[in-house]
Amino acid sequence: MDQDGLEAVAIDSGGALRRALVGAGTARAGAAAIVMIHGAGATASIAAMQTGWGPHARTMGAIVAYPEGTPKDPARPAEFRRNPQTWNDGSGRGHVARAQVDDVAFLGALIDRLVTGFDADPAAIFLAGFSNGASLAFRAAAEMPGRIRGLAAVAGHCWVEPRGPVPPLLYLMGDADPLNPMAGGEVATPWGRTEIHPPPRRSFDRWARAAGCGGDAVTRDDGPVAWLEGAGCGVPVRMGIVAGQGHVWPGGPRLLPERIVGRAVRGIDATALIGDFFSSLRIAPA
């Protein structure tokens, strides 16, 4: 266990040994569990630092888990530029897609471990993710109907069509994100590749359709955040667009140069917003 109270766990997923950091803190039996999925090139420990979930989870009485992605060369340590860890998010991108890494199965196995090994409530499992990790969170929630109580995606896309009923969604994007332009289009990745990314509104609309929303979405402004909420949905489906925000976890540190990821806007705390959203769904032990 490290100085932040995170325990390293190893999980067999389809014959592959996968890893995660788990913080149970003072969570009681039957606590909710939040699975926070790092972005491309990052690690579980970076996700913990970047998002600050630890104190929030302790206040909520929840367990928090940070899974590790798969590096390009699993025989070498993960490193952002030369050996980045990424996720198979359904977009068909990168080494994980070519290797057909089953990250949805891994998350399912991690959830099983949280339930059996940490006494998490199987009816109170929440997914959160950033960037490529947000896209995996979308995919996992879409492909594991009934297992996820709530989903929060930051600066990523839903690349897949949901297979069944979807959980509530809180979706956060920055309107100045150079890696996810509001209109979609060609983007330059930090690894020198060029990709075509869809407009973020497409992911919101995809989730809203799966949630049974009908009619025009309701809009409202709340300071620097413009909110979009699905109308007549079976579950809440919300999108917040943060003015001036780049490809940075709102409220967290900017980890790459501004010329690559854009600005980090102060005054918006994504972790607090997501925590409140999850709390509204069910966060406290029964």
Number of C-alpha atoms within 10 A of each C-alpha: 11 9 6 13 13 20 14 16 15 14 17 12 18 12 7 12 10 20 20 22 22 25 26 23 18 14 23 17 15 20 27 31 31 30 24 26 31 30 28 20 23 24 26 22 16 15 24 21 14 21 22 17 22 22 11 17 23 16 14 20 22 28 28 27 28 27 26 24 28 23 24 20 13 11 7 9 12 21 14 15 12 13 16 22 25 28 30 25 27 21 17 12 13 12 18 21 16 10 10 11 18 16 24 22 15 23 23 15 17 26 24 16 16 24 20 12 10 20 19 26 22 19 16 22 26 27 27 26 26 27 23 26 30 30 29 33 33 32 24 25 27 25 19 19 15 13 19 22 24 26 28 28 28 28 26 27 31 26 19 19 16 21 13 14 18 28 26 25 28 22 27 27 29 29 21 20 22 22 25 26 20 19 12 16 13 14 16 13 13 15 11 9 8 11 13 12 19 18 15 24 17 16 21 21 16 15 26 26 17 19 24 15 20 13 9 11 17 11 13 11 11 9 10 16 20 16 18 20 21 25 19 16 18 17 19 19 26 22 24 22 21 22 16 16 24 26 28 25 28 27 18 19 14 18 14 12 9 14 8 15 21 20 19 23 21 13 10 18 16 18 21 16 15 22 20 15 19 26 14 11 15 18 24 19 16 10
